Amino acid sequence: MIEKINHIGIAVKNLENSIPFYRDQLGMEFEGTEEVAEQRVRVAFLKVGESRIELLEPTSTDSPVAKFIEKNGEGIHHLAYEVEDIERSLRQLSEQGVRLVDTAPRNGAHGSRIAFLHPKSSGGVLTEICQMGGH
């Protein structure tokens, strides 16, 4: 089901203050930013190998990322795995008793389709599955 780690999402208060560490000090390739209105975040993409670090800046005080930062401070928000067929993956996970945050995919960055699994089903880690290209 899982093809690879697609990205690690890191919640930050401000992209402009956070990007230089990853780009300049760690030498990751900066691929730009995108606003994902549905998730109420601005996302900065930094490539590392086949995967990415996605810095997530809330665009609204009631966004899930803003609430995460308020509760936990800045830091790792979620781990995202790439799948070939997100509907099939969600169906299989549900049949295996995994608690889903999203029972149907929604729009993510880079034209992807995403869904989150509840952290209570994954050892406390908010887990995202994503299908690239919006098939």
C-alpha positions as CSV (number, residue, x, y, z in Angstrom):
1,M,0.0,0.0,0.0
2,I,2.7,2.5,1.0
3,E,5.1,3.5,-1.7
4,K,7.4,5.9,0.2
5,I,7.5,8.8,2.7
6,N,6.2,11.7,0.7
7,H,6.8,14.4,3.3
8,I,7.1,15.4,6.9
9,G,4.8,18.3,7.8
10,I,6.3,20.8,10.3
11,A,4.1,23.5,11.9
12,V,5.7,26.9,12.0
13,K,4.5,30.4,13.0
14,N,6.1,32.1,10.1
15,L,7.5,30.7,6.8
16,E,9.9,33.5,6.1
17,N,11.6,33.0,9.5
18,S,11.7,29.2,9.1
19,I,12.7,28.6,5.5
20,P,16.4,29.9,5.9
21,F,17.3,27.1,8.3
22,Y,16.2,24.3,6.0
23,R,17.4,26.0,2.8
24,D,20.6,27.8,3.9
25,Q,21.9,25.9,6.9
26,L,20.7,22.4,5.9
27,G,21.1,22.9,2.2
28,M,17.7,21.6,1.1
29,E,16.3,22.6,-2.3
30,F,13.6,25.2,-1.8
31,E,10.8,24.5,-4.3
32,G,8.5,27.5,-3.4
33,T,5.3,28.1,-1.5
34,E,1.6,27.4,-2.1
35,E,-1.5,28.4,-0.2
36,V,-3.9,25.5,0.5
37,A,-7.1,27.3,1.2
38,E,-9.0,24.2,2.2
39,Q,-6.5,23.5,5.0
40,R,-6.1,27.2,5.9
41,V,-2.3,27.0,5.5
42,R,0.6,28.3,3.5
43,V,3.1,25.6,2.7
44,A,6.8,25.9,1.8
45,F,8.3,22.9,0.1
46,L,11.9,21.8,0.6
47,K,13.2,18.8,-1.2
48,V,15.5,16.2,0.5
49,G,16.2,13.1,-1.5
50,E,12.9,11.7,-2.8
51,S,10.9,13.3,0.0
52,R,10.1,16.8,1.2
53,I,9.8,18.8,4.3
54,E,6.6,20.9,4.2
55,L,6.6,23.9,6.5
56,L,3.0,24.7,7.4
57,E,2.1,28.2,8.4
58,P,-1.5,28.8,9.5
59,T,-3.5,31.4,7.6
60,S,-6.3,31.5,10.1
61,T,-6.4,31.4,13.9
62,D,-9.0,28.5,13.7
63,S,-7.0,26.3,11.3
64,P,-5.9,22.9,12.5
65,V,-2.2,24.0,12.3
66,A,-2.9,27.1,14.4
67,K,-4.6,25.0,17.0
68,F,-1.6,22.6,17.0
69,I,0.9,25.4,17.5
70,E,-1.2,26.9,20.3
71,K,-1.3,23.5,22.1
72,N,2.1,22.1,21.3
73,G,4.3,24.9,19.9
74,E,6.1,24.7,16.6
75,G,7.3,21.2,15.5
76,I,6.5,18.0,13.7
77,H,2.8,18.0,12.8
78,H,2.4,14.9,10.6
79,L,4.1,12.2,8.6
80,A,2.8,11.7,5.0
81,Y,3.0,8.4,3.1
82,E,2.4,8.2,-0.7
83,V,0.0,5.6,-2.0
84,E,-1.0,4.7,-5.5
85,D,-4.8,4.6,-5.0
86,I,-6.0,6.6,-2.0
87,E,-9.6,5.4,-2.2
88,R,-8.5,1.8,-2.0
89,S,-6.1,2.6,0.8
90,L,-8.7,4.3,2.8
91,R,-11.1,1.4,2.3
92,Q,-8.4,-1.2,3.4
93,L,-7.5,0.8,6.4
94,S,-11.1,1.2,7.5
95,E,-11.7,-2.5,7.0
96,Q,-8.7,-3.2,9.3
97,G,-10.2,-1.0,12.0
98,V,-8.0,2.1,11.6
99,R,-9.7,5.2,12.8
100,L,-9.9,7.7,10.0
101,V,-10.1,11.5,10.3
102,D,-11.1,11.7,6.6
103,T,-13.3,9.0,5.1
104,A,-12.9,10.5,1.7
105,P,-9.9,12.2,0.1
106,R,-9.6,16.0,0.0
107,N,-7.4,18.4,-2.0
108,G,-3.9,18.9,-0.9
109,A,-0.8,20.8,-2.1
110,H,0.7,20.2,-5.6
111,G,-2.6,18.9,-6.9
112,S,-2.5,15.9,-4.6
113,R,-5.4,14.1,-2.9
114,I,-4.9,13.6,0.9
115,A,-6.6,12.0,3.9
116,F,-5.6,11.8,7.5
117,L,-5.6,8.9,9.9
118,H,-6.4,9.5,13.5
119,P,-3.3,9.6,15.8
120,K,-5.0,7.1,18.2
121,S,-4.7,4.5,15.5
122,S,-1.0,5.2,14.7
123,G,0.8,5.4,18.0
124,G,0.1,9.1,18.5
125,V,1.4,10.2,15.1
126,L,-0.9,12.2,12.9
127,T,-0.6,10.3,9.7
128,E,-1.5,11.4,6.2
129,I,-1.8,9.3,3.1
130,C,-1.5,11.1,-0.2
131,Q,-1.9,10.3,-3.9
132,M,0.0,12.5,-6.2
133,G,-1.4,13.9,-9.4
134,G,-5.1,13.9,-8.3
135,H,-6.0,10.7,-10.3
